[in-house]
Amino acid sequence: MSSTLLEVTRAAHEDVERLERLIVKDLQNEPPTAKDRLYQSHRVRNNIDTIIATTGKLLEIYEDSDNARKDEIEALGGQTATGTNVFSAFYDRLKEIRDYHRKHPAARVVDANEEYEALLKEEPVVEFSGEEALGRYLDLHELFNQYINSKFGAKIEYSAYLDVFSHPHNIPWKLKSTRQYREYMGNLLEYLIYFFQRTEPLQDLDRIFSKVEAEFEEQWAAGQVQGWEKKDEENGEDLAQHTVIDLDYYSTVEELMEVGPEKLKEALAALGLKTGGTVQQRAERLFLTKNTPLEKLDKKHFAKGSRGPEQNGSTAVPQDINSLKDVALMEAKMKKLCDLLSKTIEQTKENVVKKQALTYEEMEQEREEEETQVDTESDEEDQQIYNPLKLPMGWDGKPIPYWLYKLHGLGQEFKCEICGNYSYWGRRAFERHFKEWRHQHGMRCLGIPNTKNFNEITNIEEAQELWVKIQQRQGLNKWRPDLEEEYEDKEGNIYNKKTYTDLQRQGLI
């Protein structure tokens, strides 16, 4: 029955309203796990895209560029070439409806609410690599290999790369002006965009980038882009002019060769000339430009893709600046994505460090547990824990068993006056505190040694009385270091402290 244009319009409006209600109902459900939350976001994103596409078709219908909608409305009003005949148009339409139901007797009105349950349980297909683990971690191994095998990179571990890849301003701008770095930054930005779209499908990335571009234009005009600040601005120099060699200081090719192959290559590239060959060939090619304008040089000296003799020094600089600006803009977008994915980057670092301490069997076992355990990341801390007896919490955040509570007396409170009336819960904690610093410090302040004789003593007066009794009981049997402390000479003879000191003073030992 959607053969007419007006019926197509009505059905499109109905689809838009149905999808809007479906989005509202889906967002009212709180997903228990991160996986369900990801699927919910993608379902909503798909519905929004469908609404946008349907609305675009409705706009085309209402614009009526081919007057099809206007003609159909006039036909429904009975307007024909011979005049207006409303009854004829009405009966023609009625006949068409009867013919349709005669051909399709089993047709019924479909209730859109019946599709809700199936659509809300739908699991969209989202592709993630095994390393990404459904969007929990980043997979930057290919970019890491590209980084360590480049001139601008360094030979570092993957865990260290995760700390430095989001800080491109630490790389010198001369190394960032190469095609290799431009390709690397383009690949890095492309991956981060793709990852962000898969993990955060409801974010408006175009709006985020438009704001980044506006801020970047202001900073670039002021020369305040981090890592791309203008140098020697007072002298009117810019980034591209540092690659140009002043040939007035060199009178021969041999003197120009002392500059080095890399600087010669940069200077030739800035002028659009070929950069290959030996050091002498590069110097000879560059020395030609000292007395010969670029437009008069032979085309064979220019690199492929350059404008040849038409390119001079004045036009090479703006072209290079535009290229550097594009690279700087990619860096700005990449930094913004790293800020948005900061939590994921930290989780990736922790996961890499943890895997370094695991064997292959342990990693496989952990991966199987993650696949089979659906509710591993559920928000258990938000759920109310049933604890009517108010038992202490164990290491897993749950109440300990009641029998364990009664066995160790975990619910019993012990106070120690020597520790400053500090409370210890449970017999085990109370017995252990006698060896801790708090109790030892309290005994030291009383001038009493913390020996096993004072176990179970928590009162200051009792400890002092016991110390007096111990001193009285020792009496003459009290240990005397000068007579009982033993010393040994080089020959193995044993003396007490007093005898050893006398002999040493006399020089006999």
C-alpha positions in Angstrom: 0.0 0.0 0.0 3.1 2.3 -0.2 2.8 2.8 -3.9 1.8 6.5 -3.7 4.2 9.2 -2.8 2.0 10.4 0.0 1.9 6.9 1.5 5.7 6.8 1.4 5.8 10.1 3.2 3.4 8.9 5.9 5.4 5.7 6.4 8.7 7.6 6.6 7.3 9.8 9.4 6.0 6.8 11.2 9.4 5.1 11.0 11.1 8.2 12.5 8.7 8.3 15.4 9.0 4.6 16.0 12.8 4.8 16.1 12.7 7.8 18.4 10.6 5.8 20.9 12.9 2.8 20.5 16.0 5.0 21.4 14.3 6.4 24.5 13.3 2.9 25.7 16.8 1.6 25.1 18.4 4.4 27.0 16.1 3.9 29.9 17.7 0.4 30.5 21.0 0.6 32.5 23.4 -1.9 31.0 25.0 -4.2 33.6 28.4 -4.7 31.8 30.7 -2.7 29.6 29.9 -5.1 26.7 26.2 -4.4 27.0 26.9 -0.7 27.3 28.9 -0.8 24.0 26.1 -2.7 22.2 23.6 -0.2 23.5 25.6 2.7 22.2 25.9 1.1 18.7 22.2 0.3 18.6 21.3 3.9 19.4 23.9 5.1 16.8 22.4 2.9 14.1 18.9 4.1 14.9 20.1 7.7 14.7 21.8 7.1 11.3 18.5 5.5 10.1 16.6 8.6 11.3 19.0 10.9 9.5 18.7 8.9 6.2 14.9 8.8 6.4 14.7 12.5 7.2 16.9 13.2 4.2 14.5 11.3 1.9 11.6 13.3 3.4 13.4 16.6 2.6 13.7 15.5 -1.0 10.0 14.7 -1.1 9.0 18.0 0.4 11.3 20.0 -1.9 9.3 18.3 -4.8 11.9 19.2 -7.5 10.0 17.1 -10.1 6.5 18.2 -9.0 5.5 14.6 -8.3 4.0 15.4 -4.9 2.1 18.4 -6.3 0.6 16.3 -9.1 -0.4 13.5 -6.7 -2.2 15.9 -4.4 -4.1 17.4 -7.4 -5.0 13.9 -8.6 -6.5 13.1 -5.1 -8.5 16.3 -5.3 -10.1 15.1 -8.6 -8.4 17.6 -10.8 -8.0 16.3 -14.3 -7.3 17.8 -17.7 -11.0 18.0 -18.5 -11.9 19.5 -15.0 -12.6 18.5 -11.4 -14.3 15.2 -10.6 -13.9 14.4 -6.9 -16.2 11.3 -6.9 -14.4 9.7 -9.8 -11.0 10.1 -7.9 -12.6 8.7 -4.7 -14.0 5.6 -6.3 -10.8 4.9 -8.3 -8.9 5.0 -5.0 -11.5 2.8 -3.3 -11.3 0.2 -6.1 -7.5 0.2 -5.8 -7.7 -0.6 -2.0 -10.2 -3.4 -2.5 -8.1 -5.0 -5.2 -5.1 -4.9 -2.9 -6.9 -6.7 0.0 -8.5 -9.2 -2.5 -5.0 -10.2 -3.7 -3.6 -10.2 -0.1 -6.3 -11.6 2.1 -3.8 -12.6 4.9 -2.4 -9.1 5.2 -2.7 -7.7 8.8 -1.7 -4.6 10.6 1.7 -5.1 12.2 2.1 -3.7 15.6 5.4 -1.9 15.9 5.6 -2.6 19.6 6.1 -6.3 18.9 9.6 -5.5 17.4 10.8 -3.7 20.5 12.0 -6.8 22.5 13.9 -8.2 19.5 15.5 -4.9 18.6 16.5 -4.1 22.2 18.3 -7.5 22.5 20.1 -7.1 19.2 23.9 -7.3 19.3 25.4 -5.1 16.6 28.5 -6.4 14.8 31.5 -4.4 16.1 34.9 -5.6 14.9 37.7 -5.6 17.5 41.1 -7.3 17.4 42.0 -9.8 20.1 44.4 -7.2 21.6 41.7 -4.6 21.8 39.4 -6.9 23.9 36.1 -5.3 22.9 37.5 -1.7 23.2 39.2 -2.0 26.6 42.7 -1.6 25.2 44.5 0.0 22.2 46.3 -2.1 19.6 49.2 0.1 18.5 51.7 -2.7 17.5 51.8 -1.8 13.8 52.3 1.9 14.6 54.9 0.9 17.2 56.9 -1.0 14.5 56.6 1.9 12.2 57.9 4.2 14.9 61.0 2.3 15.9 62.0 1.7 12.3 61.9 5.3 11.4 64.4 8.2 11.6 62.3 10.2 14.0 61.6 7.3 16.3 63.8 5.5 18.9 64.5 1.9 19.8 62.2 1.5 22.8 59.9 -1.1 24.2 56.2 -1.2 23.5 55.3 -0.1 27.0 57.5 2.9 26.7 56.0 3.8 23.3 52.6 4.0 25.0 54.0 6.9 27.1 55.6 8.9 24.2 53.3 8.4 21.2 50.9 11.1 22.5 53.7 13.7 22.8 54.8 14.4 19.3 56.1 17.9 20.3 59.2 16.2 21.7 60.3 15.2 18.1 62.4 17.9 16.4 60.4 19.7 13.6 63.2 18.9 11.0 62.4 15.2 11.4 58.6 15.9 11.3 58.9 17.6 7.9 59.7 14.3 6.2 57.2 12.2 4.2 57.8 9.3 6.5 56.6 11.1 9.6 53.6 12.5 7.7 52.6 8.9 6.7 53.1 7.7 10.3 51.0 10.5 11.8 48.3 9.9 9.2 48.1 6.2 10.1 48.1 7.0 13.8 45.3 9.5 13.5 43.3 7.2 11.3 43.5 4.3 13.8 42.6 6.5 16.8 39.5 7.9 14.9 38.5 4.3 13.9 38.9 3.1 17.5 37.0 6.1 19.0 34.1 5.6 16.6 33.9 2.0 17.6 34.0 2.6 21.4 32.2 5.9 21.5 29.7 5.8 18.7 27.4 8.5 20.3 30.2 11.2 20.3 30.0 13.8 17.5 33.6 13.6 16.2 33.0 16.2 13.5 32.0 18.8 16.1 35.0 18.0 18.2 37.4 18.3 15.3 35.8 21.6 14.2 36.5 23.1 17.6 40.1 21.7 17.4 40.6 23.3 14.0 39.4 26.7 15.1 41.7 26.7 18.1 44.6 25.4 15.9 44.2 28.2 13.4 44.4 30.9 16.1 47.5 29.2 17.7 49.2 28.7 14.3 48.7 32.3 13.3 50.2 33.4 16.7 53.1 30.8 16.4 52.0 29.1 19.6 51.4 25.5 18.4 53.4 23.3 20.8 56.4 21.9 19.0 55.9 24.2 16.0 56.7 27.6 17.6 58.2 30.2 15.3 61.9 30.6 15.6 64.0 33.7 15.2 60.8 35.7 14.6 62.5 38.9 15.2 64.8 38.3 12.3 61.9 37.4 10.0 63.0 33.7 9.8 60.5 30.8 9.7 60.7 27.0 9.8 61.4 26.4 6.1 64.2 28.9 5.9 66.4 26.9 8.2 66.8 24.3 5.5 68.3 26.7 3.0 72.1 27.0 2.8 73.7 30.4 2.1 75.9 29.7 -0.9 77.7 33.0 -0.6 79.9 31.6 2.1 81.2 28.8 -0.2 83.4 29.3 -3.2 84.0 25.6 -4.2 82.1 22.4 -4.2 84.7 20.9 -1.8 83.9 23.5 0.8 80.2 22.8 0.3 80.7 19.1 0.8 81.8 19.8 4.4 78.2 20.7 5.3 77.3 17.1 5.4 74.9 14.8 3.3 71.8 15.5 5.5 71.9 19.2 5.3 72.6 19.1 1.6 69.6 16.8 1.1 67.4 19.2 3.1 68.5 22.2 1.1 68.0 20.3 -2.2 64.5 19.2 -1.1 63.5 22.7 -0.2 64.4 23.9 -3.7 62.6 21.0 -5.4 65.8 19.4 -6.7 66.8 15.8 -6.7 68.2 14.6 -3.3 69.9 11.4 -4.3 73.5 10.6 -5.1 76.8 10.8 -3.3 77.8 13.8 -1.2 79.8 15.3 -4.1 76.9 14.9 -6.5 74.6 16.6 -4.1 77.0 19.4 -3.5 77.6 19.9 -7.3 73.8 20.0 -7.9 73.3 22.6 -5.1 76.3 24.6 -6.2 74.7 25.1 -9.6 72.0 27.3 -8.0 74.6 29.8 -6.8 75.0 31.6 -10.1 72.1 30.1 -12.1 68.5 30.9 -11.4 66.2 27.9 -10.9 64.1 28.6 -13.9 67.2 28.3 -16.1 68.4 25.0 -14.7 67.9 21.8 -16.8 64.8 19.8 -15.9 66.9 16.7 -15.2 68.1 18.3 -11.9 64.5 18.6 -10.5 62.8 15.8 -8.6 59.7 14.1 -9.9 56.4 15.7 -8.9 58.0 19.2 -8.5 57.1 22.1 -10.7 60.5 22.0 -12.3 62.1 25.3 -13.3 59.0 27.2 -12.5 59.5 26.5 -8.9 61.9 29.1 -7.3 62.9 29.8 -3.8 60.0 32.2 -3.1 57.4 29.7 -4.0 59.0 26.7 -2.3 58.7 28.2 1.1 54.9 28.6 1.2 54.4 25.1 -0.2 56.6 23.7 2.6 54.8 25.8 5.2 51.4 24.4 4.1 52.7 20.9 4.3 54.0 21.5 7.8 50.7 23.0 8.8 48.8 19.9 7.7 51.1 17.8 9.8 50.7 20.1 12.8 46.9 19.9 12.5 47.0 16.1 12.5 49.1 16.3 15.7 46.5 18.5 17.3 43.6 16.1 16.4 45.7 13.2 17.6 46.3 14.9 21.0 42.6 15.6 21.4 41.8 12.0 20.8 44.4 10.9 23.3 42.8 13.2 25.9 39.4 11.6 25.2 41.0 8.1 25.4 43.2 8.8 28.4 41.5 6.2 30.5 41.9 3.5 27.8 45.6 4.4 27.3 46.2 3.9 31.0 44.4 0.6 31.0 46.5 -0.5 28.0 49.7 0.4 29.9 48.6 -1.6 32.9 47.6 -4.6 30.7 51.0 -4.6 28.9 52.9 -4.5 32.1 50.8 -7.3 33.6 51.3 -9.5 30.5 55.1 -9.1 30.7 54.9 -11.1 34.0 52.6 -13.9 32.6 53.5 -17.1 30.8 51.8 -18.1 27.5 49.6 -20.6 29.3 48.5 -18.0 31.9 47.7 -15.5 29.2 45.6 -18.1 27.3 43.8 -19.0 30.5 43.1 -15.4 31.3 41.7 -14.8 27.8 39.4 -17.8 28.1 38.1 -16.5 31.5 37.4 -13.1 29.9 35.4 -14.8 27.1 33.3 -17.0 29.4 32.8 -14.6 32.2 30.1 -12.2 31.1 29.6 -10.1 34.2 33.3 -9.5 35.1 33.0 -5.8 34.8 29.6 -5.3 36.3 29.3 -2.4 38.7 29.2 -4.5 41.9 30.1 -1.5 44.1 26.8 0.1 43.1 24.8 -2.9 44.3 23.7 -3.1 47.9 25.4 -5.9 49.8 23.1 -8.0 52.1 24.8 -8.0 55.5 22.2 -8.1 58.3 24.8 -9.3 61.0 27.2 -6.4 60.0 30.1 -8.8 59.6 33.5 -7.4 58.6 34.3 -7.3 54.9 36.8 -9.8 53.4 39.5 -9.2 50.7 36.8 -9.7 48.0 34.6 -7.0 49.3 32.0 -9.4 50.6 31.1 -10.2 54.3 33.3 -13.0 55.8 31.6 -16.3 56.8 29.9 -16.2 60.2 31.9 -19.3 61.5 35.2 -17.5 60.7 33.9 -14.4 62.6 33.2 -16.4 65.7 36.4 -18.5 65.5 38.8 -15.6 65.5 36.7 -13.2 67.5 36.7 -10.6 64.8 33.8 -8.8 66.3 35.5 -8.4 69.7 37.2 -5.0 70.5 40.5 -4.8 72.4 41.9 -1.5 73.6 45.5 -0.8 74.5 46.3 2.1 76.8 50.0 1.9 76.0 49.2 2.5 72.3 47.1 5.6 73.2 43.8 3.8 73.7 43.9 2.5 70.1 41.2 -0.2 69.3 42.1 -3.6 67.8 39.2 -5.7 66.3 39.7 -9.4 66.7 42.0 -11.6 68.7 44.4 -12.1 65.9 44.9 -8.4 65.4 45.3 -7.8 69.1 48.1 -10.4 69.4 49.9 -9.1 66.4 50.0 -5.5 67.7 52.5 -6.4 70.4 55.2 -6.7 67.7 54.1 -3.5 65.8 55.8 -0.1 66.0 52.9 1.5 67.8 53.2 -0.7 70.8 57.0 -0.7 70.8 57.1 3.1 70.7 54.7 3.2 73.7 56.8 0.9 75.7 60.0 2.8 74.9 58.3 6.0 76.0 57.7 4.4 79.4 61.4 3.3 79.6 60.4 -0.4 79.6 61.8 -3.0 77.2 59.2 -4.7 75.0 59.9 -8.3 76.0 57.6 -11.4 76.1 57.1 -10.8 79.8 54.8 -7.9 78.9 52.5 -9.8 76.5 48.8 -9.2 77.2 49.7 -6.1 79.3 47.7 -3.1 78.0 47.6 -1.0 81.2 50.4 1.5 81.9 50.3 1.0 85.6 50.4 -2.8 85.4 53.4 -2.5 83.0 55.3 -0.2 85.4 54.6 -2.4 88.4 55.7 -5.5 86.5 58.9 -3.8 85.5 59.7 -2.9 89.1 59.2 -6.6 90.2 61.4 -7.8 87.4 64.2 -5.5 88.5 63.9 -6.5 92.1 63.8 -10.2 91.3 67.0 -9.9 89.2 69.0 -8.3 92.0 72.6 -9.5 91.9 71.9 -11.8 89.1 71.5 -8.8 86.8 73.6 -9.1 83.8 77.0 -7.2 84.0 78.5 -6.5 80.6 82.1 -5.8 81.9 82.3 -9.3 83.4 80.1 -11.4 81.2 80.5 -9.9 77.8 83.0 -12.0 75.8 85.7 -10.9 73.4 88.0 -13.0 71.2 91.6 -12.2 70.0 93.3 -13.2 66.7 94.5 -16.5 68.2 91.0 -17.5 69.3 91.4 -16.9 73.0 88.3 -15.8 74.9 88.3 -13.0 77.5 85.7 -11.0 79.3 85.3 -7.3 78.4 87.4 -6.1 81.4 90.3 -8.5 80.8 90.4 -7.9 77.1 90.4 -4.1 77.6 93.3 -4.3 80.1 95.4 -6.5 77.8 94.7 -4.4 74.8 95.7 -1.2 76.7 99.1 -2.9 77.6 99.7 -3.9 74.0 99.8 -7.6 74.7 97.0 -8.4 72.2 
